[in-house]
Amino acid sequence: MEKQMHPYHMVNPSPWPLTGGMAAFAMTSGLIMWLHYNSYMLLIIGLLNMMMTVLQWWRDIVRESTFQGHHTKPVQKGLRYGMILFITSEVFFFAGFFWAFYHSSLAPTPELGGYWPPTGITPLNPFEVPLLNTAVLLASGITITWAHHSMMESNRNQTIQALFMTILLGLYFTVLQAMEYYETTFTIADSIYGSTFFVATGFHGLHVIIGSTFLIVCLMRQMKHHFTSAHHFGFEAAAWYWHFVDVVWLFLFISIYWWGS
Protein backbone atom coordinates (compact mmCIF):
# COMPACT_ATOMS: atom_id res chain seq x y z
CA MET A 1 0.00 0.00 0.00
CA GLU A 2 1.15 3.53 -0.72
CA LYS A 3 1.83 5.68 2.31
CA GLN A 4 -0.93 8.20 3.04
CA MET A 5 0.53 11.69 2.65
CA HIS A 6 -2.34 13.64 4.24
CA PRO A 7 -3.99 13.68 7.71
CA TYR A 8 -7.56 13.18 6.45
CA HIS A 9 -9.62 10.02 6.78
CA MET A 10 -10.88 8.55 3.54
CA VAL A 11 -13.82 6.45 4.76
CA ASN A 12 -14.00 2.90 3.36
CA PRO A 13 -17.21 1.71 1.65
CA SER A 14 -19.71 0.72 4.34
CA PRO A 15 -23.02 -1.16 4.23
CA TRP A 16 -24.39 0.56 7.34
CA PRO A 17 -25.96 3.66 5.70
CA LEU A 18 -27.93 1.32 3.43
CA THR A 19 -29.02 -1.01 6.23
CA GLY A 20 -29.79 1.99 8.45
CA GLY A 21 -32.01 3.53 5.77
CA MET A 22 -33.82 0.23 5.24
CA ALA A 23 -34.30 -0.16 8.99
CA ALA A 24 -35.65 3.40 9.30
CA PHE A 25 -38.11 2.76 6.45
CA ALA A 26 -39.23 -0.48 8.12
CA MET A 27 -39.67 1.31 11.47
CA THR A 28 -41.80 4.13 10.05
CA SER A 29 -43.88 1.71 7.99
CA GLY A 30 -44.19 -0.58 11.01
CA LEU A 31 -45.34 2.33 13.17
CA ILE A 32 -48.11 3.06 10.66
CA MET A 33 -49.10 -0.62 10.62
CA TRP A 34 -49.17 -0.68 14.41
CA LEU A 35 -51.27 2.47 14.77
CA HIS A 36 -53.78 1.61 12.02
CA TYR A 37 -53.93 -2.19 12.04
CA ASN A 38 -52.52 -3.14 15.48
CA SER A 39 -49.78 -5.17 13.79
CA TYR A 40 -46.33 -4.55 15.24
CA MET A 41 -44.26 -7.28 13.52
CA LEU A 42 -42.75 -4.89 10.93
CA LEU A 43 -41.95 -2.36 13.69
CA ILE A 44 -40.07 -5.02 15.68
CA ILE A 45 -38.13 -6.09 12.57
CA GLY A 46 -37.21 -2.47 11.87
CA LEU A 47 -36.11 -1.89 15.48
CA LEU A 48 -33.94 -5.03 15.51
CA ASN A 49 -32.32 -4.07 12.20
CA MET A 50 -31.69 -0.54 13.47
CA MET A 51 -30.08 -1.86 16.67
CA MET A 52 -27.83 -4.20 14.68
CA THR A 53 -26.84 -1.38 12.32
CA VAL A 54 -26.13 1.06 15.17
CA LEU A 55 -23.99 -1.43 17.11
CA GLN A 56 -21.87 -2.36 14.11
CA TRP A 57 -21.56 1.21 12.84
CA TRP A 58 -20.43 2.45 16.26
CA ARG A 59 -18.02 -0.49 16.46
CA ASP A 60 -16.40 0.60 13.19
CA ILE A 61 -16.12 4.24 14.31
CA VAL A 62 -14.56 3.20 17.63
CA ARG A 63 -12.00 1.13 15.73
CA GLU A 64 -11.22 4.07 13.43
CA SER A 65 -10.69 6.46 16.35
CA THR A 66 -8.65 4.15 18.59
CA PHE A 67 -6.86 1.15 17.09
CA GLN A 68 -6.53 2.46 13.53
CA GLY A 69 -5.69 6.04 14.51
CA HIS A 70 -7.70 7.70 11.75
CA HIS A 71 -9.12 10.49 13.93
CA THR A 72 -6.28 12.97 13.53
CA LYS A 73 -6.55 16.66 14.51
CA PRO A 74 -8.06 17.77 11.17
CA VAL A 75 -10.54 14.88 11.29
CA GLN A 76 -11.53 15.78 14.86
CA LYS A 77 -12.02 19.40 13.74
CA GLY A 78 -14.43 18.22 11.04
CA LEU A 79 -16.28 16.08 13.58
CA ARG A 80 -16.63 19.09 15.87
CA TYR A 81 -18.12 21.18 13.07
CA GLY A 82 -20.48 18.32 12.24
CA MET A 83 -21.67 18.04 15.84
CA ILE A 84 -22.15 21.81 16.10
CA LEU A 85 -24.27 21.82 12.93
CA PHE A 86 -26.26 18.82 14.17
CA ILE A 87 -27.08 20.53 17.48
CA THR A 88 -28.00 23.70 15.54
CA SER A 89 -30.46 21.67 13.46
CA GLU A 90 -31.91 20.27 16.71
CA VAL A 91 -32.40 23.83 18.00
CA PHE A 92 -34.54 24.65 14.96
CA PHE A 93 -36.35 21.32 15.36
CA PHE A 94 -37.55 22.31 18.84
CA ALA A 95 -38.10 25.93 17.77
CA GLY A 96 -40.98 24.69 15.60
CA PHE A 97 -42.69 23.13 18.62
CA PHE A 98 -42.28 26.30 20.70
CA TRP A 99 -43.61 28.33 17.77
CA ALA A 100 -46.72 26.14 17.60
CA PHE A 101 -47.23 26.41 21.36
CA TYR A 102 -46.91 30.21 21.57
CA HIS A 103 -48.89 30.74 18.37
CA SER A 104 -51.83 28.89 19.95
CA SER A 105 -51.48 30.12 23.53
CA LEU A 106 -50.90 33.85 22.99
CA ALA A 107 -54.07 34.24 20.90
CA PRO A 108 -56.46 31.35 21.71
CA THR A 109 -59.13 30.83 19.06
CA PRO A 110 -62.88 30.61 19.85
CA GLU A 111 -62.66 26.83 19.32
CA LEU A 112 -60.41 26.70 22.40
CA GLY A 113 -62.84 28.71 24.48
CA GLY A 114 -60.97 31.97 23.98
CA TYR A 115 -58.47 31.31 26.77
CA TRP A 116 -55.50 29.13 27.64
CA PRO A 117 -55.34 26.31 28.72
CA PRO A 118 -58.33 25.32 26.55
CA THR A 119 -61.70 24.40 28.00
CA GLY A 120 -61.68 21.00 29.67
CA ILE A 121 -57.88 20.79 30.06
CA THR A 122 -56.46 20.42 33.56
CA PRO A 123 -52.71 21.11 33.24
CA LEU A 124 -50.09 19.46 35.40
CA ASN A 125 -48.81 21.26 38.49
CA PRO A 126 -45.38 22.60 37.40
CA PHE A 127 -44.07 22.53 40.97
CA GLU A 128 -44.46 18.78 41.47
CA VAL A 129 -42.89 16.19 39.10
CA PRO A 130 -41.83 18.79 36.46
CA LEU A 131 -39.84 20.74 39.07
CA LEU A 132 -38.24 17.51 40.30
CA ASN A 133 -37.32 16.64 36.71
CA THR A 134 -35.74 20.08 36.35
CA ALA A 135 -33.61 19.48 39.44
CA VAL A 136 -32.62 16.03 38.13
CA LEU A 137 -31.48 17.39 34.75
CA LEU A 138 -29.62 20.33 36.31
CA ALA A 139 -27.83 17.88 38.61
CA SER A 140 -26.93 15.73 35.59
CA GLY A 141 -25.45 18.82 33.92
CA ILE A 142 -23.18 19.23 36.96
CA THR A 143 -22.09 15.58 36.96
CA ILE A 144 -21.34 15.53 33.20
CA THR A 145 -19.17 18.66 33.67
CA TRP A 146 -17.43 16.91 36.57
CA ALA A 147 -16.78 13.92 34.32
CA HIS A 148 -15.36 16.16 31.58
CA HIS A 149 -12.97 17.97 33.93
CA SER A 150 -11.90 14.66 35.49
CA MET A 151 -11.15 13.27 32.03
CA MET A 152 -9.04 16.30 31.11
CA GLU A 153 -7.10 15.81 34.36
CA SER A 154 -6.64 12.07 33.59
CA ASN A 155 -8.57 11.11 36.73
CA ARG A 156 -10.07 7.88 35.42
CA ASN A 157 -11.94 6.78 38.56
CA GLN A 158 -13.75 10.09 39.03
CA THR A 159 -14.64 10.17 35.33
CA ILE A 160 -16.28 6.75 35.63
CA GLN A 161 -18.11 7.74 38.82
CA ALA A 162 -19.42 11.01 37.37
CA LEU A 163 -20.49 9.36 34.09
CA PHE A 164 -22.31 6.63 36.00
CA MET A 165 -24.15 9.22 38.11
CA THR A 166 -25.13 11.18 34.97
CA ILE A 167 -26.56 8.03 33.37
CA LEU A 168 -28.54 7.20 36.52
CA LEU A 169 -29.98 10.72 36.60
CA GLY A 170 -30.93 10.48 32.92
CA LEU A 171 -32.70 7.15 33.47
CA TYR A 172 -34.42 8.56 36.58
CA PHE A 173 -35.70 11.49 34.49
CA THR A 174 -37.13 9.04 31.92
CA VAL A 175 -38.93 7.04 34.62
CA LEU A 176 -40.39 10.22 36.16
CA GLN A 177 -41.63 11.43 32.77
CA ALA A 178 -43.25 8.06 32.06
CA MET A 179 -45.05 8.26 35.41
CA GLU A 180 -46.12 11.83 34.60
CA TYR A 181 -47.57 10.75 31.25
CA TYR A 182 -49.45 7.94 32.96
CA GLU A 183 -51.07 10.37 35.42
CA THR A 184 -52.09 13.14 32.99
CA THR A 185 -55.83 13.78 32.63
CA PHE A 186 -55.52 14.72 28.93
CA THR A 187 -54.09 12.98 25.86
CA ILE A 188 -52.31 13.98 22.66
CA ALA A 189 -55.76 14.08 20.98
CA ASP A 190 -57.11 16.74 23.38
CA SER A 191 -56.91 19.96 21.36
CA ILE A 192 -53.76 21.84 20.43
CA TYR A 193 -52.70 21.86 24.09
CA GLY A 194 -52.41 18.07 24.22
CA SER A 195 -50.71 17.96 20.83
CA THR A 196 -48.04 20.56 21.61
CA PHE A 197 -47.51 19.25 25.16
CA PHE A 198 -46.94 15.61 24.25
CA VAL A 199 -45.03 16.26 21.02
CA ALA A 200 -42.63 18.77 22.60
CA THR A 201 -42.05 16.93 25.88
CA GLY A 202 -42.14 13.53 24.16
CA PHE A 203 -39.43 14.44 21.66
CA HIS A 204 -37.39 15.88 24.52
CA GLY A 205 -37.82 12.59 26.39
CA LEU A 206 -36.63 10.74 23.28
CA HIS A 207 -33.54 12.97 23.20
CA VAL A 208 -32.87 12.14 26.86
CA ILE A 209 -33.01 8.42 26.01
CA ILE A 210 -30.65 8.95 23.04
CA GLY A 211 -28.31 11.03 25.20
CA SER A 212 -28.34 8.37 27.94
CA THR A 213 -27.43 5.74 25.33
CA PHE A 214 -24.65 8.02 24.10
CA LEU A 215 -23.29 8.32 27.66
CA ILE A 216 -23.55 4.56 28.31
CA VAL A 217 -21.36 3.95 25.24
CA CYS A 218 -18.90 6.59 26.53
CA LEU A 219 -18.83 4.88 29.95
CA MET A 220 -18.04 1.54 28.34
CA ARG A 221 -15.29 3.14 26.24
CA GLN A 222 -13.84 4.89 29.28
CA MET A 223 -13.70 1.58 31.15
CA LYS A 224 -11.82 0.11 28.17
CA HIS A 225 -9.25 2.95 28.22
CA HIS A 226 -10.35 4.42 24.86
CA PHE A 227 -10.16 8.05 26.01
CA THR A 228 -7.16 10.16 26.97
CA SER A 229 -6.95 13.68 28.34
CA ALA A 230 -6.21 15.02 24.84
CA HIS A 231 -8.20 12.61 22.66
CA HIS A 232 -11.82 12.22 23.80
CA PHE A 233 -14.08 13.92 21.28
CA GLY A 234 -16.61 11.06 21.46
CA PHE A 235 -17.24 11.96 25.08
CA GLU A 236 -17.11 15.70 24.38
CA ALA A 237 -19.83 15.36 21.74
CA ALA A 238 -21.99 13.44 24.23
CA ALA A 239 -21.46 16.21 26.80
CA TRP A 240 -22.46 18.91 24.29
CA TYR A 241 -25.58 16.95 23.41
CA TRP A 242 -26.48 16.49 27.08
CA HIS A 243 -26.10 20.20 27.84
CA PHE A 244 -28.34 20.94 24.84
CA VAL A 245 -30.97 18.57 26.28
CA ASP A 246 -30.72 20.39 29.64
CA VAL A 247 -31.23 23.82 28.07
CA VAL A 248 -34.22 22.65 26.01
CA TRP A 249 -35.84 21.27 29.17
CA LEU A 250 -35.45 24.63 30.94
CA PHE A 251 -37.33 26.31 28.07
CA LEU A 252 -39.96 23.55 28.15
CA PHE A 253 -40.44 23.89 31.90
CA ILE A 254 -40.75 27.68 31.81
CA SER A 255 -42.94 27.82 28.68
CA ILE A 256 -45.22 24.77 28.71
CA TYR A 257 -45.33 23.65 32.34
CA TRP A 258 -45.18 26.98 34.22
CA TRP A 259 -46.29 29.85 31.94
CA GLY A 260 -48.60 27.70 29.82
CA SER A 261 -50.49 26.34 32.81
Solvent accessible surface area in square Angstrom, and as a share of the most:
residue,aa,sasa,rsa
1,M,247,1.10
2,E,168,0.75
3,K,168,0.71
4,Q,97,0.43
5,M,162,0.72
6,H,76,0.34
7,P,58,0.37
8,Y,118,0.45
9,H,30,0.13
10,M,126,0.56
11,V,107,0.62
12,N,112,0.57
13,P,139,0.88
14,S,49,0.32
15,P,71,0.45
16,W,35,0.12
17,P,74,0.46
18,L,123,0.61
19,T,47,0.27
20,G,11,0.11
21,G,44,0.42
22,M,121,0.54
23,A,0,0.00
24,A,42,0.33
25,F,150,0.62
26,A,15,0.12
27,M,51,0.23
28,T,80,0.47
29,S,28,0.18
30,G,0,0.00
31,L,79,0.39
32,I,101,0.51
33,M,76,0.34
34,W,111,0.39
35,L,127,0.63
36,H,134,0.60
37,Y,153,0.58
38,N,116,0.59
39,S,45,0.29
40,Y,120,0.46
41,M,123,0.55
42,L,66,0.33
43,L,26,0.13
44,I,71,0.36
45,I,79,0.40
46,G,0,0.00
47,L,76,0.38
48,L,96,0.48
49,N,60,0.31
50,M,50,0.22
51,M,111,0.49
52,M,115,0.51
53,T,5,0.03
54,V,43,0.25
55,L,117,0.58
56,Q,54,0.24
57,W,97,0.34
58,W,93,0.32
59,R,99,0.36
60,D,35,0.18
61,I,72,0.37
62,V,25,0.14
63,R,106,0.39
64,E,33,0.15
65,S,13,0.08
66,T,35,0.20
67,F,152,0.64
68,Q,104,0.46
69,G,46,0.44
70,H,58,0.26
71,H,23,0.10
72,T,48,0.28
73,K,143,0.61
74,P,46,0.29
75,V,22,0.13
76,Q,12,0.05
77,K,113,0.48
78,G,41,0.39
79,L,69,0.34
80,R,76,0.28
81,Y,123,0.47
82,G,38,0.37
83,M,26,0.11
84,I,85,0.43
85,L,123,0.61
86,F,92,0.38
87,I,28,0.14
88,T,57,0.33
89,S,60,0.39
90,E,21,0.09
91,V,76,0.44
92,F,143,0.59
93,F,79,0.33
94,F,4,0.02
95,A,45,0.35
96,G,40,0.39
97,F,41,0.17
98,F,33,0.14
99,W,195,0.68
100,A,40,0.31
101,F,1,0.00
102,Y,71,0.27
103,H,134,0.60
104,S,17,0.11
105,S,8,0.05
106,L,119,0.59
107,A,70,0.54
108,P,35,0.22
109,T,66,0.39
110,P,120,0.75
111,E,152,0.68
112,L,21,0.11
113,G,39,0.37
114,G,47,0.45
115,Y,122,0.46
116,W,41,0.14
117,P,24,0.15
118,P,6,0.04
119,T,92,0.53
120,G,79,0.76
121,I,22,0.11
122,T,88,0.51
123,P,36,0.23
124,L,39,0.19
125,N,73,0.37
126,P,14,0.09
127,F,119,0.50
128,E,112,0.50
129,V,42,0.24
130,P,3,0.02
131,L,79,0.39
132,L,76,0.38
133,N,0,0.00
134,T,10,0.06
135,A,57,0.44
136,V,9,0.05
137,L,2,0.01
138,L,87,0.43
139,A,37,0.29
140,S,0,0.00
141,G,11,0.11
142,I,125,0.63
143,T,11,0.06
144,I,0,0.00
145,T,53,0.31
146,W,88,0.31
147,A,0,0.00
148,H,36,0.16
149,H,97,0.43
150,S,4,0.03
151,M,6,0.03
152,M,88,0.39
153,E,129,0.58
154,S,83,0.53
155,N,56,0.29
156,R,80,0.29
157,N,100,0.51
158,Q,73,0.32
159,T,0,0.00
160,I,37,0.19
161,Q,97,0.43
162,A,0,0.00
163,L,0,0.00
164,F,107,0.45
165,M,84,0.38
166,T,0,0.00
167,I,9,0.05
168,L,91,0.45
169,L,38,0.19
170,G,0,0.00
171,L,82,0.41
172,Y,98,0.37
173,F,0,0.00
174,T,39,0.23
175,V,84,0.48
176,L,13,0.06
177,Q,9,0.04
178,A,62,0.48
179,M,97,0.43
180,E,3,0.01
181,Y,66,0.25
182,Y,194,0.74
183,E,112,0.50
184,T,22,0.13
185,T,109,0.63
186,F,6,0.03
187,T,78,0.45
188,I,97,0.49
189,A,88,0.68
190,D,55,0.29
191,S,47,0.30
192,I,59,0.30
193,Y,4,0.02
194,G,0,0.00
195,S,38,0.24
196,T,9,0.05
197,F,3,0.01
198,F,30,0.12
199,V,47,0.27
200,A,1,0.01
201,T,0,0.00
202,G,26,0.25
203,F,74,0.31
204,H,1,0.00
205,G,8,0.08
206,L,83,0.41
207,H,12,0.05
208,V,0,0.00
209,I,86,0.43
210,I,82,0.42
211,G,2,0.02
212,S,3,0.02
213,T,55,0.32
214,F,58,0.24
215,L,1,0.00
216,I,67,0.34
217,V,36,0.20
218,C,3,0.02
219,L,20,0.10
220,M,105,0.47
221,R,31,0.11
222,Q,11,0.05
223,M,105,0.47
224,K,129,0.55
225,H,126,0.56
226,H,29,0.13
227,F,19,0.08
228,T,78,0.45
229,S,46,0.30
230,A,76,0.59
231,H,57,0.25
232,H,17,0.07
233,F,22,0.09
234,G,24,0.23
235,F,0,0.00
236,E,24,0.11
237,A,5,0.04
238,A,2,0.01
239,A,3,0.02
240,W,70,0.25
241,Y,7,0.03
242,W,1,0.00
243,H,70,0.31
244,F,18,0.07
245,V,1,0.00
246,D,11,0.06
247,V,75,0.43
248,V,11,0.06
249,W,1,0.00
250,L,60,0.30
251,F,121,0.51
252,L,0,0.00
253,F,22,0.09
254,I,91,0.46
255,S,6,0.04
256,I,1,0.00
257,Y,4,0.02
258,W,134,0.47
259,W,114,0.40
260,G,1,0.01
261,S,52,0.33
